Amino acid sequence: MFFIGIFGIESKEKKIKELPNFFCKGCNKEETGQLIKTYNYFHIFFVPVLKWNENYYVLCNYCSTVYEIAKEKGKRLERGEGENITYWDLKEIKKTNGVRICKNCNSQVEDRFVYCPYCGNRLE
């Protein structure tokens, strides 16, 4: 009998759900976002057998800033246990589109600017 063993290790990123109202630190206002889960898994014949290294992130739909949240909080949100994400739950990881938000006038400004071209205030 001939047997071909197909197995491997892969990483996966999965959108869990849409978050209607969370306070984005980058935008400095309430916006919509996406709860995203990343993990590694071992599979045999394309069937996942073992998962590890689960992490949860929130992506702001307005400014594309990515925030990491605690694993326990992410699991509760994934199960739908009606908990909101607070300002203190968000740990900024990166801004993905090279755009910053002016804290004074809430305008989107490219990263290359030191001062906001709309209101003239210094960008932080």
C-alpha positions as CSV (number, residue, x, y, z in Angstrom):
1,M,0.0,0.0,0.0
2,F,1.3,3.4,-0.9
3,F,0.8,6.2,1.6
4,I,1.5,9.9,1.0
5,G,1.8,12.0,4.2
6,I,0.8,15.6,3.7
7,F,1.3,17.7,6.8
8,G,2.6,21.1,7.7
9,I,2.6,24.2,9.9
10,E,0.9,27.4,8.8
11,S,-0.1,30.8,10.1
12,K,-3.6,32.2,9.7
13,E,-5.3,35.6,10.1
14,K,-9.0,35.5,10.6
15,K,-11.5,38.4,10.8
16,I,-13.7,37.6,13.8
17,K,-16.3,40.4,13.8
18,E,-17.0,44.1,13.1
19,L,-16.7,46.4,16.2
20,P,-19.3,49.2,15.8
21,N,-18.1,51.6,18.5
22,F,-14.6,51.7,20.0
23,F,-12.5,54.7,20.8
24,C,-9.4,54.8,18.5
25,K,-6.3,56.4,20.0
26,G,-5.0,57.2,16.6
27,C,-8.2,59.0,15.4
28,N,-8.9,60.4,18.9
29,K,-12.6,59.6,18.3
30,E,-15.1,56.8,18.3
31,E,-14.9,54.7,15.1
32,T,-15.7,51.3,13.7
33,G,-13.1,48.5,13.6
34,Q,-12.4,44.9,13.0
35,L,-11.5,42.2,15.6
36,I,-8.8,40.0,14.0
37,K,-7.3,36.8,15.4
38,T,-3.9,35.4,14.3
39,Y,-2.6,31.9,15.1
40,N,-0.3,29.1,14.0
41,Y,-1.5,25.6,13.5
42,F,-0.3,22.1,12.6
43,H,-2.4,20.2,10.0
44,I,-2.5,16.7,8.6
45,F,-4.2,16.3,5.2
46,F,-5.3,20.0,5.5
47,V,-7.2,19.3,8.7
48,P,-6.1,21.5,11.6
49,V,-4.9,19.3,14.5
50,L,-3.2,21.7,16.9
51,K,-3.3,25.6,17.4
52,W,-0.9,27.8,19.3
53,N,0.3,31.4,19.5
54,E,-3.2,33.0,19.4
55,N,-3.2,36.8,19.3
56,Y,-6.0,39.3,19.0
57,Y,-5.9,42.7,17.2
58,V,-8.2,45.5,16.5
59,L,-7.9,47.4,13.2
60,C,-9.4,50.9,12.9
61,N,-11.4,51.2,9.7
62,Y,-10.7,55.0,9.5
63,C,-7.0,55.4,10.1
64,S,-5.8,51.7,9.7
65,T,-4.0,51.8,13.0
66,V,-3.5,48.3,14.4
67,Y,-3.9,47.6,18.2
68,E,-3.1,44.5,20.2
69,I,-5.6,43.5,22.9
70,A,-5.2,40.9,25.7
71,K,-5.8,37.3,24.7
72,E,-8.4,36.8,27.4
73,K,-10.4,39.9,26.3
74,G,-10.2,38.8,22.7
75,K,-11.5,35.3,23.5
76,R,-14.5,36.8,25.4
77,L,-15.3,39.1,22.4
78,E,-15.0,36.1,20.1
79,R,-17.5,34.2,22.2
80,G,-19.9,37.2,22.1
81,E,-19.8,37.9,25.8
82,G,-21.0,41.5,25.3
83,E,-17.9,43.3,26.5
84,N,-16.7,46.6,25.1
85,I,-13.1,47.5,24.3
86,T,-11.9,50.4,26.3
87,Y,-9.1,52.9,25.7
88,W,-6.8,51.1,28.1
89,D,-7.2,47.7,26.4
90,L,-5.6,49.0,23.2
91,K,-1.8,48.7,22.7
92,E,-0.8,50.4,19.5
93,I,1.3,48.2,17.2
94,K,1.5,50.1,13.9
95,K,0.0,52.5,11.5
96,T,-0.4,50.7,8.2
97,N,-1.1,53.4,5.7
98,G,1.5,56.2,6.5
99,V,-1.3,58.5,7.5
100,R,-1.7,60.3,10.9
101,I,-4.7,62.0,12.4
102,C,-4.3,65.6,13.6
103,K,-5.4,65.7,17.2
104,N,-6.7,69.3,16.8
105,C,-8.8,69.2,13.6
106,N,-9.1,65.3,13.1
107,S,-7.8,65.6,9.5
108,Q,-5.8,62.8,7.9
109,V,-2.2,64.0,7.3
110,E,0.7,62.1,5.7
111,D,3.5,61.0,8.0
112,R,6.0,63.2,6.3
113,F,4.4,66.4,7.7
114,V,5.6,67.8,11.1
115,Y,2.8,70.4,11.1
116,C,-0.8,69.9,10.1
117,P,-1.4,71.6,6.7
118,Y,-5.0,72.2,7.6
119,C,-4.8,73.9,11.0
120,G,-1.1,74.6,11.5
121,N,-0.7,72.7,14.8
122,R,2.3,70.5,15.5
123,L,1.6,66.8,14.9
124,E,2.5,64.4,17.8
